[in-house]
Amino acid sequence: MDKIILTGDRPTGKLHLGHYVGSLKRRVELQNSGEYDKIFIMIADAQALTDNADNPDKVRENIIEVALDYLSCGLDPAKSHLFIQSQIPELTELSFYYMNLVTVSRLQRNPTVKSEIQMRNFEASIPVGFFTYPISQTADITAFKATTVPVGEDQLPMLEQAREIVRKFNSVYGDTLVEPEALIPKNTVCSRLPGTDGKAKMSKSLGNCIYLSDSEDDVRKKVMSMYTDPNHIKISDPGNLEGNTVFTYLDAFATDAHFAQFLPEYPNLEELKAHYQRGGLGDIKVKRFLDAVLQSELAPIRARRKELEQDIPAIYEILRQGSIAAQKAAAKTLAEVKASMRINYFDDAELIQAQQEKFNSGV
Ligand code: TRP
C-alpha cells in the first residue's frame, strides 16, 4: 500500500512558531525523507468558513499568507501537492455521504469540537457546518487514501473519529477506504508551544504570537518582553523554570550547536537551566540567547518569503496545479465510494441490463 500524507491548516491568519514546531517543520522533514509516495497539503478554506461565514475576506486574504509560509518553510511543490480545499468539490460530496454514518451524540462527545465550541462561546448557536467539521475532515483525509496525518495533539480526537467513520463505511459497504494514523510531534513542548505571555496557546486574538513572517526587530521585541519567572527579580535570585516561557521555547528550539555558536560558556541547555535555578543568571542574557536561536531559524525562512512575495501569480499557479492534482485523486476515490454505495448507476451496465431482463420476464 502506498504511503500517503494529508494534512493542512485553516487560513485564518499567518502561521506562527507554534505551527512551525508543532507541524510545519516535521512536514518538511517527512517530505524530504523520500519515504512517502504522495503528499497532499491542504489550505482548509472551506473548514475556515464553518466559523467565519460572515467574514469571507479574512479567509480569502489568508490563503496567500499560508501558501507563502508553507513555501518559505521548505514545502516544495515538486514533492508535495499544495492545494485549496474549496476547489475540490469531491470533498463536500464525500462529507454528505459520511454524515449518514455518524450520530449527533458522537459528534457532541468529540473533545476537540467540545472545547472549540466553548472557546468560541457558541453554546446553542453552533453553525451546523462547524458542528460537522470532523466529518468533513474525514472526507479530506480519506479522499486521498491518506495513511499518515501529521497533526498537533489537539487533533487526535479528529483522527479517532475519522478512523471510526472509515471502519463503519468499510463494514457497511465493503472495503473501500483506508484507515489513517496520526503522527504527532515527538516531544510535548513542540505539541503545544505557549504564547509569549506564558498563556497556554499562541493565538492571534491574544496577541501573543511570533509569526514566521515577523521582522527581525519584531521577533527581538517579542522575545525581550517574554514572560519569565515573576519572582526572579535580581540576577542573584534563584530562578524557576516551571511555566517560564523563555525556557519552554529553548526546549523547543535550542540545540547544542546553538550553544557552541551563540553562548559557548554553556555546553547545553541543561547547564544553562542549572545556573538559572541556582541564581546568578539574568533573564536578559537568556532572552538574548533565545533571540539569537530564533533569528537563526527564522532568517532563511524570512529571506525565502521575501523572494516568493515578488511573484504572487506564481504562487497561485502552484496552488492551481496542486488543486488539479488533488482533484484527480479525490475523484478516483469518490468513484470507488459511489460504486461501493451502489449509487454509480450510469457506470453499471450490468445493473441496467439486469433490470431490463427483470421487466422483460414480467416478475
Ligand atoms: N483542522 C485543521 C486545523 O485547524 C485543518 C484540517 C482540515 C486538517 N482538514 C484536515 C488537518 C485534515 C488534518 C487533516 O488546522
Boltz pocket constraint, residues with backbone or C-beta under 6 A from the ligand:
constraints:
  - pocket:
      binder: B
      contacts: [[A, 6], [A, 7], [A, 8], [A, 9], [A, 10], [A, 44], [A, 47], [A, 136], [A, 137], [A, 140], [A, 141], [A, 149], [A, 150], [A, 151]]
      max_distance: 6.0
